[in-house]
Amino acid sequence: MTDPNGLVLPPPKSVESNLDNPPDGNDLVHGLTSFFLAISLILLLIRAYAKTAYMKNRPTLEDYVILPAIGTYIAGCIFVYRVAATSGFFVHGWDFRLKNLSWFYYNLFLGTIMYLATMIFLKTAILLEWARIFGTGGRKTFRWTCYIIAVVNSIYYVFNIILECTSCTPRAYYWDKTIPGGHCSNGAVLALTSAVINLLLDVAMLVLPQGMIWRLNMSTKKRVGVSTVFIIGLLGCTCAALRIAFGVVYISSDDYTYQLSKQSILCIAESAGGFIVFCAPAVSKPVMFLVPPVHDSDRNRVGDHIEIRCSRVALFSKEF
């Protein structure tokens, strides 16, 4: 019978196991998770203020679609905190007790489902907003492209959730490897494939609005300023690309507890990048409202800076 206090993995040569006080990255994970969660919630509040109190606009469809994403994102962060408070992140298998493995995998399973659910609603909300901003008038092709990508994105992530929930038989074997006769499909390959498709969707969403922005009737300087608002999506693409790189390492490694820790924090960061993209167009309006008036003697010195900022406000003033 396997000793529950035993090691998940034997230590490499010249490495001594430390089960009582293993080195970990819990402080790093706590800090990054709290940072990304705080940034997301603050920007969401600013957006809500911009649309309701400042612009006095009624909520639009994407404002309702984003609500489930907020809930699932917070839930995902809670599961990260639970692991960091107990078994820990970035703990090597030779420093990890077998009895703590089920708790680690259980929270990771729930966190993965929350991440996938967040991507359904978050990316859909972003695409609905872009369709409303840039897809008016005769821009039907752009509008329908947003709708099609949103549908494909939703179908893909729903399918991914189903695969996650059915990848192990019985399901509890996903986190409890002591169940007799249990087995799982190749979860590492599934995670890597998911990361590749996720990156393709992120790149498509990053490129999609750029063509519309660069066809706007404004100066090149203004276009660059407005384009920068949307290119914040590079954060999500970077996280997705890193998930692929770490996924390759994960497939070739037996040190799952350590390698999966990287994936967890990247999912939190990628979701935060999505919330930033969703909120960025609206954030400039209340910020501009708080900017003190410029005196005539200072206008020439700061004119270009204010012109770029005002152009961002003008672009989105009617849409929000």
C-alpha positions as CSV (number, residue, x, y, z in Angstrom):
1,M,0.0,0.0,0.0
2,T,1.3,3.4,-0.9
3,D,2.3,5.6,2.0
4,P,0.2,8.8,2.0
5,N,3.1,10.7,3.6
6,G,5.5,9.5,0.9
7,L,6.9,11.4,-2.1
8,V,5.1,12.1,-5.3
9,L,8.5,11.7,-7.2
10,P,11.9,10.4,-6.1
11,P,14.4,13.3,-5.9
12,P,17.1,13.7,-8.5
13,K,20.6,12.7,-7.6
14,S,22.3,15.1,-5.2
15,V,19.0,16.6,-4.3
16,E,17.5,16.1,-0.8
17,S,13.8,16.0,-0.3
18,N,12.1,18.5,2.0
19,L,8.6,17.5,2.9
20,D,8.2,19.6,6.1
21,N,9.1,23.0,4.8
22,P,9.4,22.7,1.0
23,P,10.5,25.7,-1.1
24,D,7.6,27.1,-3.0
25,G,6.3,30.1,-5.0
26,N,3.2,30.9,-3.0
27,D,4.2,34.5,-2.3
28,L,4.7,35.1,-6.0
29,V,1.4,33.4,-6.9
30,H,-0.4,35.4,-4.2
31,G,1.1,38.6,-5.4
32,L,0.4,38.1,-9.1
33,T,-3.1,36.8,-8.6
34,S,-4.0,39.7,-6.3
35,F,-2.5,42.2,-8.8
36,F,-4.3,40.8,-11.8
37,L,-7.6,40.5,-9.9
38,A,-7.4,44.0,-8.6
39,I,-6.5,45.5,-12.0
40,S,-9.5,43.7,-13.6
41,L,-12.0,44.7,-10.9
42,I,-10.8,48.4,-10.8
43,L,-11.1,48.8,-14.6
44,L,-14.5,47.1,-14.6
45,L,-15.7,49.6,-12.0
46,I,-14.3,52.5,-14.1
47,R,-16.0,51.2,-17.1
48,A,-19.3,50.9,-15.3
49,Y,-18.9,54.5,-14.1
50,A,-18.0,55.7,-17.5
51,K,-21.1,54.1,-19.1
52,T,-23.7,54.9,-16.4
53,A,-22.7,57.9,-14.3
54,Y,-20.5,59.7,-16.7
55,M,-21.9,59.0,-20.2
56,K,-25.4,58.2,-18.8
57,N,-25.8,55.4,-21.3
58,R,-28.0,52.3,-20.9
59,P,-26.3,48.9,-20.5
60,T,-25.7,47.1,-23.8
61,L,-25.7,43.3,-24.5
62,E,-22.0,42.9,-23.8
63,D,-22.5,44.6,-20.3
64,Y,-24.7,41.6,-19.4
65,V,-22.5,39.0,-21.1
66,I,-19.5,40.1,-19.1
67,L,-21.2,39.5,-15.7
68,P,-20.7,35.6,-15.7
69,A,-17.1,36.1,-16.7
70,I,-16.5,38.3,-13.7
71,G,-18.0,35.6,-11.4
72,T,-16.0,32.7,-12.9
73,Y,-12.8,34.7,-12.9
74,I,-13.2,35.5,-9.2
75,A,-14.0,31.9,-8.5
76,G,-10.9,30.8,-10.4
77,C,-8.7,33.1,-8.3
78,I,-10.2,31.7,-5.2
79,F,-9.2,28.2,-6.2
80,V,-5.7,29.5,-6.8
81,Y,-5.6,31.0,-3.3
82,R,-6.8,27.7,-1.8
83,V,-3.9,25.8,-3.3
84,A,-1.4,28.5,-2.3
85,A,-2.7,28.3,1.3
86,T,-2.3,24.6,1.5
87,S,-0.3,22.2,-0.7
88,G,1.3,25.2,-2.5
89,F,2.5,26.2,-6.0
90,F,5.9,25.6,-7.6
91,V,6.6,22.7,-5.3
92,H,8.6,19.9,-6.9
93,G,7.3,16.4,-6.7
94,W,10.1,15.2,-4.4
95,D,9.0,17.9,-1.9
96,F,5.3,17.0,-2.3
97,R,3.4,14.5,-0.1
98,L,1.1,12.1,-1.8
99,K,-1.8,12.9,0.5
100,N,-1.8,16.5,-0.7
101,L,-1.9,15.6,-4.4
102,S,-5.7,15.1,-4.6
103,W,-6.3,18.5,-3.1
104,F,-3.9,20.1,-5.6
105,Y,-5.5,18.4,-8.6
106,Y,-9.1,19.0,-7.3
107,N,-8.6,22.8,-7.1
108,L,-6.7,22.7,-10.4
109,F,-9.7,20.9,-12.0
110,L,-12.2,23.4,-10.7
111,G,-9.9,26.3,-11.6
112,T,-9.5,25.0,-15.2
113,I,-13.3,24.8,-15.6
114,M,-13.6,28.4,-14.3
115,Y,-11.0,29.6,-16.7
116,L,-12.7,28.0,-19.7
117,A,-16.0,29.4,-18.7
118,T,-14.5,32.9,-18.3
119,M,-13.1,32.7,-21.8
120,I,-16.6,31.9,-23.2
121,F,-18.2,35.0,-21.8
122,L,-15.2,37.4,-21.8
123,K,-14.2,36.9,-25.4
124,T,-17.8,37.0,-26.5
125,A,-18.4,40.3,-24.7
126,I,-15.3,41.8,-26.3
127,L,-16.4,40.8,-29.8
128,L,-19.9,42.0,-29.3
129,E,-18.5,45.4,-28.2
130,W,-16.3,45.6,-31.3
131,A,-19.2,44.7,-33.5
132,R,-21.2,47.5,-32.0
133,I,-18.4,50.1,-32.2
134,F,-17.0,49.3,-35.7
135,G,-19.7,47.2,-37.3
136,T,-22.3,50.0,-37.8
137,G,-23.5,51.3,-41.1
138,G,-22.2,49.4,-44.1
139,R,-19.6,47.4,-42.2
140,K,-21.6,44.2,-42.2
141,T,-18.6,42.0,-43.0
142,F,-16.7,43.2,-39.9
143,R,-19.8,42.8,-37.7
144,W,-20.6,39.3,-38.9
145,T,-16.9,38.3,-38.6
146,C,-17.1,39.3,-34.9
147,Y,-20.3,37.3,-34.5
148,I,-18.8,34.2,-36.2
149,I,-15.6,34.3,-34.1
150,A,-17.7,34.7,-31.0
151,V,-19.8,31.6,-31.9
152,V,-16.7,29.5,-32.8
153,N,-15.0,30.6,-29.5
154,S,-18.0,29.7,-27.4
155,I,-18.5,26.3,-29.1
156,Y,-14.8,25.5,-28.7
157,Y,-14.7,26.3,-25.0
158,V,-17.9,24.5,-24.2
159,F,-16.5,21.5,-26.0
160,N,-13.3,21.9,-24.0
161,I,-15.2,22.0,-20.7
162,I,-17.0,18.7,-21.7
163,L,-13.6,17.1,-22.5
164,E,-12.2,18.2,-19.2
165,C,-15.1,16.8,-17.3
166,T,-15.1,13.5,-19.1
167,S,-11.3,13.0,-19.6
168,C,-11.1,10.7,-16.5
169,T,-13.2,7.6,-15.6
170,P,-14.5,7.9,-13.0
171,R,-14.4,11.7,-12.9
172,A,-13.0,11.8,-9.4
173,Y,-9.9,10.0,-10.7
174,Y,-8.9,13.4,-12.2
175,W,-7.8,14.4,-8.7
176,D,-7.7,11.1,-6.7
177,K,-5.3,8.7,-8.4
178,T,-5.8,6.1,-5.7
179,I,-9.2,5.0,-7.1
180,P,-8.8,1.4,-8.3
181,G,-9.3,0.9,-12.0
182,G,-9.4,4.6,-12.8
183,H,-7.9,6.0,-15.9
184,C,-7.6,9.3,-17.8
185,S,-7.0,10.3,-21.4
186,N,-3.8,12.1,-22.3
187,G,-4.5,15.4,-20.4
188,A,-1.1,16.9,-21.3
189,V,-1.8,16.7,-25.1
190,L,-5.3,18.1,-24.5
191,A,-3.9,21.0,-22.5
192,L,-1.3,21.7,-25.3
193,T,-3.9,21.5,-28.0
194,S,-6.1,23.9,-26.1
195,A,-3.3,26.4,-25.7
196,V,-2.6,26.3,-29.5
197,I,-6.2,26.9,-30.4
198,N,-6.5,29.6,-27.7
199,L,-3.5,31.4,-29.2
200,L,-5.1,31.4,-32.7
201,L,-8.3,32.9,-31.3
202,D,-6.4,35.5,-29.4
203,V,-4.3,36.5,-32.5
204,A,-7.5,36.7,-34.6
205,M,-9.1,39.0,-32.0
206,L,-6.0,41.1,-31.8
207,V,-5.8,41.7,-35.6
208,L,-9.5,42.0,-36.2
209,P,-10.1,45.7,-35.2
210,Q,-6.7,47.0,-36.5
211,G,-7.9,47.2,-40.1
212,M,-11.0,49.2,-39.1
213,I,-8.9,51.6,-37.0
214,W,-6.4,52.3,-39.7
215,R,-9.3,53.2,-42.1
216,L,-10.7,55.8,-39.8
217,N,-10.7,59.4,-41.0
218,M,-8.0,60.8,-38.7
219,S,-4.3,61.5,-38.7
220,T,-1.7,58.8,-38.4
221,K,-0.8,59.9,-34.9
222,K,-4.4,59.6,-33.7
223,R,-4.7,56.2,-35.3
224,V,-1.7,55.0,-33.5
225,G,-3.2,56.3,-30.2
226,V,-6.5,54.5,-30.8
227,S,-4.8,51.3,-32.0
228,T,-2.8,51.2,-28.8
229,V,-6.0,50.8,-26.8
230,F,-6.8,47.6,-28.6
231,I,-3.3,46.2,-28.9
232,I,-3.2,45.7,-25.1
233,G,-4.5,42.3,-26.2
234,L,-0.9,41.3,-26.7
235,L,-0.8,40.4,-23.0
236,G,-3.3,37.7,-23.7
237,C,-1.4,36.5,-26.8
238,T,1.8,36.4,-24.8
239,C,0.3,34.3,-22.1
240,A,-1.2,31.9,-24.6
241,A,2.1,31.6,-26.3
242,L,3.9,30.9,-23.0
243,R,1.2,28.3,-22.2
244,I,2.3,26.4,-25.3
245,A,6.0,26.6,-24.5
246,F,5.4,25.4,-20.9
247,G,2.9,22.8,-22.2
248,V,5.7,21.2,-24.2
249,V,7.9,21.1,-21.1
250,Y,4.9,19.7,-19.1
251,I,4.4,16.8,-21.6
252,S,8.1,15.8,-21.3
253,S,8.3,16.1,-17.5
254,D,7.1,14.0,-14.6
255,D,7.2,16.9,-12.2
256,Y,3.5,17.8,-12.8
257,T,3.0,19.7,-9.5
258,Y,5.7,22.2,-10.5
259,Q,4.9,22.5,-14.2
260,L,1.2,23.0,-13.7
261,S,1.8,25.9,-11.4
262,K,3.1,27.9,-14.4
263,Q,-0.1,27.2,-16.4
264,S,-2.3,28.3,-13.5
265,I,-0.8,31.8,-13.2
266,L,-0.7,32.2,-16.9
267,C,-4.5,31.5,-17.1
268,I,-5.1,34.2,-14.4
269,A,-2.9,36.7,-16.3
270,E,-4.5,35.9,-19.7
271,S,-8.0,36.5,-18.3
272,A,-6.9,39.8,-16.8
273,G,-5.6,40.8,-20.2
274,G,-9.0,40.1,-21.7
275,F,-10.7,42.3,-19.0
276,I,-8.2,45.1,-19.8
277,V,-9.0,44.9,-23.5
278,F,-12.8,45.0,-22.7
279,C,-12.5,48.0,-20.4
280,A,-9.8,50.0,-22.2
281,P,-12.0,51.9,-24.7
282,A,-14.2,53.3,-21.9
283,V,-11.5,54.1,-19.4
284,S,-10.3,57.3,-21.2
285,K,-13.5,59.1,-20.7
286,P,-13.6,59.5,-16.9
287,V,-9.9,60.0,-16.9
288,M,-10.2,62.9,-19.3
289,F,-13.0,64.3,-17.1
290,L,-10.5,64.4,-14.2
291,V,-7.7,66.1,-16.2
292,P,-7.5,69.8,-15.0
293,P,-8.1,72.4,-17.7
294,V,-5.1,73.6,-19.6
295,H,-4.3,77.4,-19.6
296,D,-3.7,79.2,-22.9
297,S,0.0,79.6,-22.2
298,D,0.4,75.8,-21.9
299,R,-1.7,74.7,-24.9
300,N,1.1,74.7,-27.4
301,R,3.3,72.6,-25.1
302,V,0.8,69.9,-24.4
303,G,-1.5,70.3,-27.4
304,D,-0.4,67.1,-29.2
305,H,-0.8,65.0,-26.1
306,I,-4.3,66.3,-25.4
307,E,-5.2,65.9,-29.1
308,I,-4.4,62.2,-29.0
309,R,-6.3,61.6,-25.8
310,C,-9.3,63.6,-27.0
311,S,-9.3,61.6,-30.2
312,R,-9.7,58.4,-28.2
313,V,-12.7,59.9,-26.3
314,A,-14.3,61.2,-29.6
315,L,-14.0,57.8,-31.2
316,F,-16.0,56.0,-28.5
317,S,-18.2,58.8,-27.1
318,K,-21.2,57.8,-29.1
319,E,-20.8,54.0,-28.9
320,F,-20.7,53.9,-25.1
